[in-house]
Amino acid sequence: MKVRIQGKNGHKTVELNRRKAIRERCLNCVGWSARDVKECEMTDCHLFEFRSGQGKQDSKLRARAVRKFCLWCTCGRANEVSKCTSPDCPLFAFRKSTIDRSIKIDSI
């Protein structure tokens, strides 16, 4: 799915799946430094286990991690996750149980 997200040098259009979205979110978190993502020490982050985007990764666990991260981002308010107003976040389209395809590059 092509989406428009916040990148290092402003907005960019990328093809995302959950694995790539987590990687982009982690890069955003550390200021777009791949080295800092690799050396991340935030082991209590729901995305920590999936930050590299490599290795054996369970897709159901990855989807659950995204939902938990979004719940954390909204301070535990589950009803706010579906009302999220941050379409620039790489996780935006994956914040619900199913993929929200309403925000595509074609509609922006």
Secondary structure, 3 states (H helix, E strand, C coil): CEEEEEECCEEEEEECCHHHHHHHHHHHHCCCCHHHHHCCCCCCCCCHHHCCCCCCCCHHHHHHHHHHHHHHHCCCCHHHHCCCCCCCCCCHHHCCCCCCCCCCHHHC
